[in-house]
Amino acid sequence: MTTVGLIGSGNIGGTVARLAVAGGYDVVLSNSRGPETLTDLVDELGEHASAGTAQDAAQVGDLVVVSVPLKAYRAVPVEPLAGKVVIDTNNYYPQRDGNFPELDSGEVTSSELLQQHLPDARVVKVFNNIFFKHLASLARPLGAADRSALAIAGDDAAAKAEVTEFLDRIGYDAVDVGPLAEGWRYQPDTPAYGTLYSADPTNWEHPKRGDADTLRALLAAAIR
């Protein structure tokens, strides 16, 4: 059975863990505060979940989800992620992360920074443009008429194929945006960020289907 390692188990990481267990995966959870702080989530998820350090999650995971604030990306273990598919859920929020001149100028994207930090990993950007409550509630089985789609970007075609399969198993279709350099198309302040999955943009508690055709149109409408 494939094991999903989670480096960061907050709103998005914890939601991905729940969807992964429901999809038949084992998960190893980690956060910056230590495994003992994840007891409640592990108990909720049951026998297919365990907690460890970030190093543990990186080593054990066949697929690893990095869901930490951008300002902490350099703390992600490097060596154990060599050759692995790494899902990056992050966004750049200067008010939280401080300023990164290379991101402010558009020289690189936030996922390209993580890829530079993990030169031998295969980074794929996904989950960054959807509210965690919508991510939890919009998952649908394969073939469902009201299935939603998520954007993915990455420089490795095989890695994107693996992530597409993972998304399929946890309830989502995938729209391939291209390389990591195109990940800006669904970052904050773009048309495809957030409101696609919200029935009421002023109240994000109410989700709606975000279909693949609508997502593609919004991605194409992004202006850098």
ABEGO torsion letter per residue (X at the ends): XBBBBBBEABAAAAAAAAAAAAAGBBBBBBBAAEAAAAAAAAAAAEAABBBBBAAAAAAABABBBBBBBAAAAAABBAAAABGBBBBBABBBBAAAAEBBAAAAAGABBAAAAAAAABAABBBBBBGAABBAAAAAAABBBBGBAABBBBBBBBABAAAAAAAAAAAAAAGBBBBBAEBAAAAAAABBGBAABGAAABABAABAABBBBBBAAAAAAAAAABBX
